[in-house]
Amino acid sequence: MITSATHRTVLAIYVFDCVICFLNRIPVFSCDELDFIPAPVCRRLWEAQEYGTWREEYVNWLNKWKGREVVMGELLNGPAKSYAYDRVEKWLSDADEFGMLIFTGSLLSVES
């Protein structure tokens, strides 16, 4: 859970930077360093209140992604390939509000 919180903090800083750049018409940096950070986990996993619930959701999450969860590079670089597009669509179906914010921020960086 601490790892997810750390990832979310780094990604929130990235979104704020994108917004500031976008509003000031400054080019957004590509932030290739973020490519290998896992995308935010699903709502059920993030909002789990008890360890048992979290553990069950975590096992479901790992099984869903077969050990290869979506990473930020797939979102930040735009899902141009059908393989990445299918994975991003699957990720979006479980994303919480923060995940949607990150996805929107990634679209801003692709647009500018």
C-alpha positions in Angstrom: 0.0 0.0 0.0 2.9 2.4 0.8 4.3 1.6 -2.7 1.0 2.5 -4.3 0.8 5.7 -2.3 4.3 6.7 -3.4 3.5 6.0 -7.0 0.4 8.1 -6.7 2.3 11.0 -5.2 4.9 11.0 -8.0 2.1 10.8 -10.6 0.2 13.6 -9.0 3.3 15.8 -9.2 3.5 14.9 -12.9 -0.1 15.9 -13.5 0.4 19.2 -11.7 3.4 19.8 -13.9 1.5 19.0 -17.0 -1.3 21.4 -16.1 1.1 24.2 -15.3 2.9 23.7 -18.6 -0.4 23.4 -20.5 -1.8 26.6 -19.0 1.4 28.5 -19.6 1.8 27.1 -23.2 5.1 25.5 -22.2 6.0 22.2 -23.8 5.4 19.3 -21.5 8.4 17.1 -20.7 8.0 13.5 -21.8 9.0 12.1 -18.4 10.3 8.9 -19.8 11.5 8.0 -16.2 7.8 7.3 -15.4 7.4 4.7 -18.1 8.0 1.8 -15.8 6.0 3.0 -12.8 2.9 0.8 -12.5 -0.3 2.7 -13.3 -2.6 3.3 -10.3 -4.3 0.2 -9.0 -8.0 -0.3 -9.2 -10.5 1.3 -6.8 -11.3 -1.9 -5.0 -7.6 -2.5 -4.2 -6.9 1.1 -3.3 -9.9 1.5 -1.0 -9.6 -1.8 0.8 -10.0 -1.2 4.5 -8.8 -4.5 6.0 -5.7 -6.5 5.2 -7.8 -9.6 4.3 -9.9 -7.7 1.8 -6.8 -6.0 0.4 -5.0 -9.3 0.1 -7.9 -10.9 -1.8 -8.2 -7.9 -4.2 -4.4 -8.0 -4.7 -4.5 -11.7 -5.7 -7.4 -10.9 -8.1 -5.5 -7.9 -9.5 -2.4 -10.0 -10.1 -4.4 -12.8 -11.8 -6.2 -10.2 -14.0 -2.9 -8.9 -15.3 -1.1 -12.2 -15.3 1.9 -10.7 -13.6 2.3 -7.8 -16.1 0.1 -4.9 -14.9 -0.2 -1.7 -16.9 2.7 0.7 -16.6 2.7 4.4 -17.1 4.5 4.1 -20.4 1.4 2.5 -21.9 -0.7 5.5 -20.8 1.9 8.3 -21.4 2.9 7.2 -24.8 -0.6 6.8 -26.1 -2.1 3.4 -26.8 -1.1 3.4 -30.5 -0.8 -0.4 -30.8 -3.9 -2.5 -30.5 -2.2 -4.6 -27.8 -1.6 -1.5 -25.7 -5.0 -0.1 -26.5 -6.7 -3.3 -25.3 -4.7 -3.2 -22.0 -5.5 0.5 -21.5 -9.2 -0.2 -22.1 -9.1 -3.0 -19.5 -7.3 -0.8 -17.0 -9.7 2.1 -17.5 -12.7 -0.2 -16.7 -11.4 -0.5 -13.1 -9.8 2.9 -12.7 -10.8 5.2 -9.9 -11.0 9.0 -10.0 -7.2 9.4 -9.5 -6.6 6.9 -12.3 -8.9 8.9 -14.6 -7.0 12.1 -13.6 -3.7 10.4 -14.6 -5.1 9.2 -17.9 -6.4 12.8 -18.6 -3.0 14.2 -17.7 -1.4 11.7 -20.1 -3.7 12.9 -22.9 -2.6 16.5 -22.2 1.0 15.6 -22.5 0.4 13.8 -25.8 -1.6 16.7 -27.2 1.0 19.4 -26.4 
